[in-house]
Amino acid sequence: MPNVTFHKNGHTLQGEVKPETNLVVRAGIRQFPHPLLTFGCGMGKCAKCACRVLSGAEHLPAPNWKEVKLLGSRLDDGFRLCCQLWLTHDIELAQDDIARSAPVEARPECM
């Protein structure tokens, strides 16, 4: 079972999740890491769930076209969209106001 460590604004949550878990889905039904994970559409259109992967990135699939479109060069800095990730291994993530800010051209798509 994957172990998730989640950092946000000075808080750290740790918990175990079932394999193939999506953290945005869990937050939407008020399970770990609710209420700290910020998310919006859940479909890869708004980038509100963007997080920086601190460890475990080697176990994630390559970014899909939605992540490439919304995150652009931030992918090189380790950012991913939580709504597009189904976890199978341990991961450590950080989300803060900087991580969540979407490129200007991406923001209207979530409205």
N, C-alpha and C positions, 0 to 999 in steps of 0.2 A: 504494500500500500504506500503510495507516495506521501512523503512528509512535505508540507508547505510551510515556509517561513515568510511572513508578509510584514513589511515595514511601511509605516506611513506616519508622517508628522510626529516623530518621536515615539510612536507606539510600535510594538512588535507582537504579532500573533503567530503562534505555531499550532499546527494541527495536521492530522492525518486525513487523507481523503481516499475514496475508492479509485482504482485505476480508471482511466478515461473520463476523469472529472473535469468539468469546465467551471472555473471559479465565478464567472459572471452568472451562470445558471444557479449555482449554489447561493450566491449573494441575493439573487432575485427571489429565492424561496427562503431567505433569511437563515442560511446556514453559513458556516465558516467561509470566508472571512468577514461576513456581514457584521457590523455596519461600516467597516473601514474602507472596503473596496468601492471606489467610485466607478460607475458605469452609466451608460446611456442606452443606446439602441439595442445592444447585444448582437448586432449583425455586421460589425465591421464597417460602419458608415460614419461614426462620429469621433472615434479615438479617445473618448472619455476614459476608457479602461486601460489606456496605455500604461505599462509598467516597465521598469528597467529590470532585466534579469541579472541578478547578482551571482547566482550559481545555478548550474543545471541546464544551461543553454545547449550544451552538447547533446542533450537528449530530446530536444525539441525538433520538430520538422522545420524545413526551410520556410521562411516567410511566404505566405500566399500573396496573391495579387492585391488583396485589400490592404494588407499590411504594407506592402511596397508603396501603394498609392498614398496611404494616409501618413505613414511614418517617414518615408523617404530616407534621408541621410541619418535620421535618428536610429534606424536599424543598426548602423555601424557603431552606435553608442550603446547597444544592448537593449533597446526598447522593443517591446512586442505588445500586441493587443491581446489582453486576457480572454476576450470573447472568442478569439480564433484558436485558442490553445486547449487541447484535451490532454491532461497531464497523465503521464505514465511513470514518471520518475520523480525523485525529490527535486524541489526547486526552491529558490529564494528570490523574492521579488521586492521591489521598492516602488511605491507610488506616492507622488507628491504633486503640488500644483504645477511644477515645471513638467513633470512626466505627462500630465493630463492635457496640457495645452496642445490643441490640434493645429495643424497648419490652417491658415485663414481660408484656403479654398475648400477645406474639409468640413468646416463648421456648419454651413447651411444644410448639408445633407442629412443631418440628424434632426432638424427641425420638422 
